[in-house]
Structures are given as C-alpha cells and as structure tokens.
Amino acid sequence: MKKIILEQDAPNGVPLIVCAPEGADYLPVVFYIHGFGGDKRGGLELAYNLAERDIITISVDAAMHGGRLDYRVATTWTGSQKGDIYPFETGFDRFSLIMKIISETVQDITRLREFFRQDKRMDMDRMGICGTSMGGFIAYCFAAQDSNVKAMATLISFPTLLQRWQDGILEASLQPAMAEQMTAASTETEARTKEIAALDPLEGLKTYAPKPLLMVCGDLDTDTHKSYSLRFYEQLKTFYADHPQNLQYKVHPNAVHRVTSAMVNDAVDWFGHQL
C-alpha cells in the first residue's frame, strides 16, 4: 500500500498543504485553489487521489482565506458591510472582493511555483492547476498569463468574469427596487468594470490553447451557471481543432453548486492522463 505524506507549511506567507506519495522523486505537480469562504483543506480528496497516481498536490489558502482570513470574507454572508455600495442581494461587492482575491492569489502561486522548483520531489515543468468556483477563476487567470501551466481542470466555475459582471449589472439596473442605488453607484461601476476587464482571462486563454483544459459544471448550478462555460467552450473549439481531445466540457446532471466526488474523479483522471 502506498504511503501518502501530508505537510503543512507557509512559504512566502502562504499557508498550504503538500500531499505527496512517500519517496516522491521529480513527480508532476498540481496546484489546487478552493472556493470562496473555504480553505486549503478543501483540496484533500483531490490531493489524496492524485498522490495515489504519483502526482503531488499543493493545496493553497487563497488570499484573505484560511490561515490569513480577512474579516470581509468571514462576514460577507451576514449582511451589508461598511463600504458596500450595491444592494446586498446582488452580491456585487462580494464579486469585487473576489476580484482582489484572484489578483493576489495569482501572484502567490507565481512565487510558490519558483519556491518549489528547489524541491527535488517536484517537476515544475509538468505543472497543472485546478480550482473550484472562485478557485477556478484563479486557475483560469493564472493559466492565461503563465506559460508554465501544462494542464488545467476547473470545477463549478467559468472564465468569463467580465461578461458575468456586466450581465449582473444590467439585470440589477432593470429592477425597480434597485434602480436608484445602481444609478448612484454608476461611477464606481465604471471603474470596477475596467478593473475586471483588465483581469478577465479570456484572451490569455486563447493563447493557452491547445493545452489540456477540462471544464466540469453542475447542471443545476445557479451560482456559476454552466452557460458561461458552454459559450466559452464553443469559442475555443477553433483553437483546439488539431487537438480536440485536449478540450473537454462536462456537465453533471442534477448537480448544484457543490463539488461531488464524481467531479473530483474527473479532475484526477484528467491530470493522470495529461501530466
């Protein structure tokens, strides 16, 4: 029976768990990032199963999460906070906070990638990235700007950050109960839209192609609706014309905004084959 080793550490101030098979020697590596409000422990099922297939997982606490929890994340579901400008039910202030988390965590992973190049257990030339929900946003943004990523899998997520923001703003602006507050926030909305546009990974992901990309969605997920991933999948087909096996879009029936073991198994099989 293979022995699996778990190590907790915080290099460069980023709390993380390394999961590796005992005696690991120059094995492929997958960075895992959890969803909003979660922490590095959320990657343990994936990490254990990957370790059994001789792939090391580095499961990190995203910025403002886990071992460096920020009060804005800890209290975001309790009601409107000081500094919020949008109607609470829209979730727009939380979405803006997530954009900051994405930007900071992408920088964290860049530094961690270089840090772990010194670890002889790991082959950073065979590096994958996987994320759930917000962690998927981070994975998309990281892969869009870092050519070192060799394979990617996202679970209950999507890459079209700007489109999702613009759709939400339009919908809220048409609601009579929200119209006045949305109009008052129009200047801030314009500024935030520019920031999200700069972060949006769509163009960079076209450069990422045709490297392996798996998108796993839930059929009944209303938080990260499958339609955004589906439209992106259709856009990408042209870029994968010569390597169609490297692009997969999968929908789990009756699945809501929650990662199931079946979804984890999809990611494990994907990395096992691609790395």
C-alpha positions as CSV (number, residue, x, y, z in Angstrom):
1,M,0.0,0.0,0.0
2,K,1.3,3.4,-1.0
3,K,2.0,5.8,1.9
4,I,0.8,9.3,1.5
5,I,2.6,12.2,3.2
6,L,0.8,15.5,4.2
7,E,2.9,18.5,5.1
8,Q,1.6,21.9,6.2
9,D,3.8,24.9,5.6
10,A,3.5,28.6,4.8
11,P,6.3,29.6,2.4
12,N,6.3,33.3,1.4
13,G,3.5,33.6,4.0
14,V,1.1,31.5,2.0
15,P,-0.5,28.6,4.1
16,L,-0.6,25.4,2.2
17,I,-0.7,21.6,2.3
18,V,1.7,19.5,0.2
19,C,0.3,16.0,-0.4
20,A,2.8,13.6,-2.0
21,P,3.5,9.8,-2.1
22,E,6.3,8.7,0.1
23,G,9.6,8.7,-1.7
24,A,8.4,11.1,-4.4
25,D,11.1,11.9,-6.9
26,Y,10.6,14.5,-9.6
27,L,6.9,14.0,-10.0
28,P,4.3,16.2,-11.7
29,V,2.6,18.8,-9.5
30,V,-0.9,20.2,-9.4
31,F,-1.8,23.5,-7.6
32,Y,-5.3,23.5,-6.1
33,I,-7.3,26.5,-5.0
34,H,-10.5,26.2,-3.1
35,G,-13.7,28.3,-3.4
36,F,-14.8,31.5,-1.7
37,G,-15.0,31.0,2.1
38,G,-13.1,27.7,2.0
39,D,-9.5,26.8,2.8
40,K,-6.7,24.5,1.7
41,R,-8.3,21.5,3.3
42,G,-10.9,21.6,0.6
43,G,-8.3,20.0,-1.8
44,L,-7.5,16.9,0.3
45,E,-9.8,14.5,-1.6
46,L,-8.3,15.5,-4.9
47,A,-4.8,15.6,-3.4
48,Y,-5.0,12.1,-1.9
49,N,-6.3,10.6,-5.1
50,L,-3.7,12.3,-7.2
51,A,-0.9,11.1,-4.8
52,E,-2.1,7.6,-5.4
53,R,-1.4,8.2,-9.1
54,D,2.1,9.7,-8.4
55,I,1.1,13.3,-8.7
56,I,1.9,15.8,-6.0
57,T,-0.7,18.4,-5.0
58,I,0.0,21.8,-3.4
59,S,-3.4,23.0,-1.9
60,V,-3.1,26.7,-1.0
61,D,-5.1,29.1,1.1
62,A,-6.3,31.8,-1.3
63,A,-5.6,35.4,-0.3
64,M,-7.8,36.5,2.6
65,H,-8.7,32.9,3.4
66,G,-7.8,30.1,5.8
67,G,-4.7,30.9,7.8
68,R,-4.8,34.5,6.7
69,L,-8.6,35.0,7.0
70,D,-9.8,38.6,6.3
71,Y,-12.9,39.8,8.2
72,R,-14.5,40.8,4.9
73,V,-14.6,37.2,3.8
74,A,-15.6,35.9,7.2
75,T,-18.6,38.2,7.5
76,T,-19.7,38.6,3.8
77,W,-22.8,36.5,4.2
78,T,-24.1,38.3,7.3
79,G,-25.4,41.5,5.6
80,S,-24.2,44.8,4.2
81,Q,-20.8,46.0,5.4
82,K,-19.3,49.4,5.8
83,G,-18.0,50.4,2.4
84,D,-20.6,48.4,0.4
85,I,-22.2,50.4,-2.3
86,Y,-24.5,47.9,-4.1
87,P,-27.7,46.2,-2.9
88,F,-26.7,43.3,-0.7
89,E,-28.7,40.7,-2.6
90,T,-26.8,41.4,-5.8
91,G,-23.5,40.1,-4.4
92,F,-21.6,42.7,-6.5
93,D,-19.5,43.9,-3.6
94,R,-18.6,40.3,-2.8
95,F,-17.8,39.8,-6.5
96,S,-15.4,42.8,-6.4
97,L,-13.7,41.4,-3.3
98,I,-13.3,38.1,-5.2
99,M,-11.5,40.0,-8.0
100,K,-9.0,41.3,-5.5
101,I,-8.5,37.8,-4.1
102,I,-7.9,36.5,-7.6
103,S,-5.2,39.0,-8.4
104,E,-3.4,38.5,-5.1
105,T,-3.6,34.7,-5.3
106,V,-2.3,34.6,-8.8
107,Q,0.8,36.4,-7.6
108,D,1.1,34.0,-4.6
109,I,1.1,31.0,-6.9
110,T,3.7,32.5,-9.2
111,R,6.0,32.9,-6.2
112,L,5.2,29.4,-5.0
113,R,6.0,27.9,-8.3
114,E,9.5,29.4,-8.2
115,F,9.9,28.4,-4.5
116,F,9.1,24.7,-5.1
117,R,11.4,24.5,-8.1
118,Q,14.0,23.8,-5.4
119,D,12.1,20.8,-4.1
120,K,13.6,17.7,-5.7
121,R,10.3,15.8,-5.3
122,M,8.6,18.1,-7.9
123,D,8.9,18.5,-11.6
124,M,7.6,22.1,-12.2
125,D,7.9,21.5,-15.9
126,R,4.9,19.2,-15.5
127,M,2.7,21.6,-13.6
128,G,-1.1,21.6,-13.6
129,I,-3.6,23.8,-11.9
130,C,-7.1,23.1,-10.6
131,G,-9.7,25.2,-8.9
132,T,-13.2,25.1,-7.5
133,S,-15.7,28.0,-8.0
134,M,-13.6,31.1,-7.1
135,G,-10.6,28.8,-7.2
136,G,-11.5,28.1,-10.8
137,F,-11.5,31.8,-11.6
138,I,-7.9,31.9,-10.1
139,A,-6.9,28.9,-12.2
140,Y,-8.1,30.5,-15.4
141,C,-6.4,33.8,-14.6
142,F,-3.1,32.1,-13.7
143,A,-3.1,29.9,-16.8
144,A,-3.9,32.8,-19.0
145,Q,-0.7,34.6,-18.1
146,D,1.7,31.8,-17.1
147,S,3.1,29.6,-19.9
148,N,4.4,27.0,-17.3
149,V,0.9,25.5,-16.9
150,K,0.7,22.2,-18.8
151,A,-2.8,21.1,-17.9
152,M,-5.9,22.6,-16.2
153,A,-9.2,21.5,-14.7
154,T,-11.9,23.7,-13.2
155,L,-14.9,22.6,-11.2
156,I,-18.2,24.5,-11.0
157,S,-16.5,27.7,-12.3
158,F,-16.2,29.7,-15.5
159,P,-13.7,32.1,-17.1
160,T,-16.0,34.9,-18.4
161,L,-15.6,37.2,-15.4
162,L,-16.3,40.4,-17.3
163,Q,-19.4,39.0,-19.0
164,R,-20.8,37.7,-15.7
165,W,-20.3,41.1,-14.1
166,Q,-21.9,43.0,-17.0
167,D,-24.9,40.7,-17.1
168,G,-25.4,41.1,-13.4
169,I,-25.2,44.9,-13.5
170,L,-27.7,45.1,-16.4
171,E,-30.1,42.8,-14.6
172,A,-30.0,44.7,-11.3
173,S,-30.3,48.1,-13.1
174,L,-33.6,46.9,-14.6
175,Q,-35.1,46.0,-11.2
176,P,-37.2,48.9,-9.9
177,A,-36.3,48.3,-6.3
178,M,-32.6,48.5,-7.1
179,A,-32.5,51.2,-9.9
180,E,-31.9,54.2,-7.7
181,Q,-29.0,52.6,-5.8
182,M,-27.5,51.2,-9.0
183,T,-27.7,54.7,-10.7
184,A,-25.9,56.2,-7.7
185,A,-23.1,53.7,-8.0
186,S,-22.6,54.2,-11.7
187,T,-19.2,55.9,-11.4
188,E,-17.9,53.2,-9.2
189,T,-19.4,50.6,-11.5
190,E,-17.5,52.1,-14.5
191,A,-14.2,51.9,-12.5
192,R,-14.8,48.4,-11.3
193,T,-15.7,47.3,-14.8
194,K,-12.4,48.5,-16.1
195,E,-10.6,46.6,-13.3
196,I,-12.4,43.4,-14.1
197,A,-11.8,43.8,-17.8
198,A,-8.0,44.0,-17.1
199,L,-8.2,40.8,-15.0
200,D,-10.5,38.9,-17.3
201,P,-8.6,35.8,-18.7
202,L,-10.4,35.2,-22.0
203,E,-7.8,36.5,-24.4
204,G,-5.0,34.9,-22.5
205,L,-6.7,31.5,-22.5
206,K,-6.8,31.6,-26.3
207,T,-3.0,31.7,-26.1
208,Y,-3.1,28.9,-23.6
209,A,-4.8,26.7,-26.2
210,P,-4.4,23.9,-27.3
211,K,-3.0,22.7,-23.9
212,P,-5.3,20.4,-21.9
213,L,-8.4,22.1,-20.4
214,L,-11.3,20.4,-18.6
215,M,-14.4,22.3,-17.5
216,V,-16.7,20.5,-15.1
217,C,-20.1,22.1,-14.4
218,G,-23.2,21.3,-12.5
219,D,-26.5,21.1,-14.4
220,L,-28.5,22.9,-11.6
221,D,-25.7,25.3,-10.5
222,T,-27.1,28.8,-10.3
223,D,-24.0,30.4,-8.8
224,T,-21.6,29.6,-11.6
225,H,-24.1,28.9,-14.4
226,K,-22.9,26.3,-17.0
227,S,-23.9,28.6,-19.8
228,Y,-20.9,30.8,-19.4
229,S,-18.6,27.8,-19.7
230,L,-20.5,26.4,-22.6
231,R,-20.2,29.6,-24.6
232,F,-16.5,29.7,-23.9
233,Y,-16.2,26.1,-24.9
234,E,-17.8,26.8,-28.2
235,Q,-15.4,29.8,-28.8
236,L,-12.4,27.7,-28.0
237,K,-13.2,24.8,-30.4
238,T,-11.4,26.6,-33.3
239,F,-8.2,26.8,-31.2
240,Y,-8.4,23.1,-30.5
241,A,-9.2,22.0,-34.0
242,D,-6.0,20.0,-34.3
243,H,-6.1,18.7,-30.7
244,P,-9.8,18.2,-29.9
245,Q,-9.0,15.6,-27.2
246,N,-7.4,18.4,-25.1
247,L,-10.6,20.3,-24.6
248,Q,-13.5,18.8,-22.6
249,Y,-16.7,20.3,-21.2
250,K,-18.7,18.1,-18.9
251,V,-22.0,18.7,-17.1
252,H,-23.0,16.6,-14.1
253,P,-26.8,16.0,-14.1
254,N,-28.8,17.2,-11.0
255,A,-25.6,18.8,-9.6
256,V,-25.9,22.2,-7.8
257,H,-23.1,24.5,-6.7
258,R,-21.1,21.8,-4.8
259,V,-18.2,19.7,-5.8
260,T,-19.0,16.0,-5.8
261,S,-16.6,13.0,-5.6
262,A,-17.6,12.3,-9.2
263,M,-16.3,15.7,-10.2
264,V,-13.1,15.2,-8.2
265,N,-12.6,11.9,-10.1
266,D,-13.0,13.7,-13.4
267,A,-10.1,16.0,-12.4
268,V,-8.0,13.2,-11.1
269,D,-8.4,11.2,-14.3
270,W,-7.7,14.3,-16.4
271,F,-4.4,15.1,-14.7
272,G,-3.5,11.4,-14.5
273,H,-3.7,11.3,-18.3
274,Q,-2.4,14.7,-19.1
275,L,0.6,15.0,-16.7
